[in-house]
Amino acid sequence: MANIGLFYGSNGGATEDVAQRIAARLGDVDLFAISESTIDRISDYEQVILGTSTYGDGDLQDDWDGVLSRLDDIDFSDRTVALFGLGDQDGFPDTFLDGMGILNEKLAERGARFVGRWDSDGYDFMQSKAIADGGFAGLAIDEDNQSDLTDERIARWVDQLKAEFRKGA
């Protein structure tokens, strides 16, 4: 079994693509689409990465929305968690990355130890539920408006995660 479980929800394929790119850079990762896997598999990993997009006016991605309440059955106090989210800062500047913010809030309630916080500099949005501790709760990706920055952001974030996962947060 890999050391890290990466779980993502994706409607249009962009979040799946980013999840695969993150997994490829990290190595030793088990990759799961929430639509095809049981959420209970999260319990198999001490280090977890969760990825989601934001839909509509700040809604959680469909697959995550369907299992959000089941996260209450998982004890996250012994898990180190990193988040990544996709959003459209130009089209939805008032709800940019709210899906990631919803996951962050739920997991904080469940006692998760977070790594992978991300600076909000370089983004142009009005507000976001994903803001935590002065930056984003995790890696912020905007494939609609800043796709040219995605590979660089993933590379920097993965390097950050490797160091933070080693420390155990």
C-alpha positions in Angstrom: 0.0 0.0 0.0 1.2 3.5 -0.8 1.9 6.0 2.0 -0.6 8.6 0.7 -4.2 8.3 -0.4 -5.3 10.9 -2.9 -9.1 11.2 -3.3 -10.8 13.6 -5.8 -14.2 14.4 -7.2 -14.4 15.5 -10.8 -17.3 16.3 -13.1 -15.6 17.6 -16.2 -12.2 16.0 -15.9 -10.1 19.0 -14.9 -9.9 18.0 -11.2 -9.0 14.4 -12.3 -6.3 15.7 -14.5 -4.8 17.8 -11.7 -5.1 14.9 -9.3 -3.2 12.7 -11.7 -0.5 15.3 -12.2 -0.1 15.7 -8.4 0.1 11.9 -8.0 2.7 11.6 -10.7 5.0 14.2 -9.1 4.6 12.8 -5.6 5.0 9.1 -6.4 3.9 6.3 -4.0 0.3 7.5 -4.1 -2.9 5.6 -4.3 -5.4 7.6 -6.5 -9.1 7.3 -6.0 -12.1 9.0 -7.8 -14.8 9.4 -5.1 -17.4 8.4 -7.7 -15.7 5.0 -8.0 -14.4 4.4 -4.5 -15.8 4.1 -1.0 -15.1 7.1 1.2 -14.2 4.6 3.9 -10.9 4.0 2.1 -9.6 7.2 3.6 -9.2 5.3 6.9 -6.5 3.2 5.3 -4.1 6.2 5.1 -2.4 8.4 7.7 -1.6 10.9 4.9 -4.5 12.0 2.8 -4.9 14.5 -0.1 -8.4 15.5 -1.0 -9.3 17.5 -4.2 -12.4 19.1 -5.4 -13.7 21.7 -7.7 -16.4 24.3 -6.9 -19.6 24.3 -8.9 -22.3 26.9 -9.4 -22.4 29.6 -6.8 -20.0 28.0 -4.3 -21.3 24.4 -4.3 -19.1 21.4 -3.5 -18.4 19.1 -6.4 -21.3 16.6 -6.9 -19.4 13.4 -5.8 -18.1 15.1 -2.6 -21.5 16.6 -1.9 -23.0 13.1 -1.9 -20.5 11.8 0.7 -19.8 14.8 2.8 -21.9 13.7 5.8 -20.1 10.3 5.7 -16.8 12.1 6.6 -18.3 12.4 10.1 -17.7 8.6 10.5 -13.9 9.0 10.0 -11.6 10.1 12.8 -9.2 12.6 11.2 -7.3 13.4 14.4 -4.6 10.8 13.5 -4.4 11.9 9.8 -2.4 14.6 8.1 -4.5 16.1 5.3 -3.7 18.3 2.3 -6.3 19.9 0.1 -6.4 21.2 -3.4 -9.2 22.9 -5.2 -10.2 24.1 -8.6 -12.2 27.2 -9.3 -12.8 30.1 -11.7 -11.7 33.4 -10.1 -13.0 35.6 -13.0 -16.4 33.9 -13.5 -17.1 33.3 -9.8 -15.0 35.8 -7.8 -17.4 35.7 -4.8 -17.2 31.9 -4.4 -13.7 31.1 -5.7 -12.7 27.7 -4.3 -15.6 27.5 -1.9 -15.7 23.7 -2.5 -12.2 23.4 -0.9 -13.3 25.6 1.9 -16.3 23.4 2.6 -14.0 20.3 2.8 -11.6 22.3 5.0 -14.3 23.2 7.5 -15.7 19.7 7.7 -12.2 18.1 8.3 -11.3 20.8 10.8 -14.4 19.8 12.8 -13.2 16.2 12.6 -9.7 17.0 14.0 -7.5 16.8 10.9 -4.0 18.1 10.9 -3.5 20.2 7.8 -0.5 20.7 5.6 -0.1 22.3 2.2 -1.6 25.7 3.0 -1.1 28.0 -0.1 -0.5 31.7 -0.5 -3.3 33.7 -2.0 -1.0 36.1 -3.8 -1.3 35.9 -7.6 -5.1 35.4 -7.6 -7.8 38.0 -8.2 -11.0 37.2 -6.4 -13.4 38.9 -4.0 -14.0 36.2 -1.4 -13.5 32.5 -0.7 -14.5 30.0 2.0 -11.1 28.4 1.2 -9.2 31.2 3.0 -7.7 29.8 6.2 -4.8 31.2 8.3 -4.2 34.1 5.9 -4.0 32.0 2.7 -5.8 29.2 1.0 -6.5 26.0 2.8 -4.7 24.2 0.1 -3.4 24.4 -3.5 -5.5 26.8 -5.5 -5.8 26.0 -9.2 -7.7 28.0 -11.9 -7.6 26.1 -15.1 -10.0 28.5 -16.7 -7.9 31.6 -16.4 -4.4 30.6 -15.2 -3.8 27.2 -16.7 -0.3 28.3 -17.7 0.6 28.4 -14.0 -0.8 25.0 -13.1 2.3 22.9 -13.6 4.6 25.4 -11.7 2.0 25.6 -8.9 1.7 21.8 -8.7 5.5 21.4 -8.6 6.0 23.9 -5.8 3.1 22.5 -3.8 4.3 18.9 -4.1 7.8 19.9 -2.9 6.1 21.7 0.0 4.0 18.6 0.8 6.9 16.3 0.7 8.6 18.3 3.4 5.5 18.8 5.5 4.4 15.2 5.3 7.9 14.1 6.5 7.5 16.5 9.5 4.1 15.0 10.2 2.7 18.4 10.6 
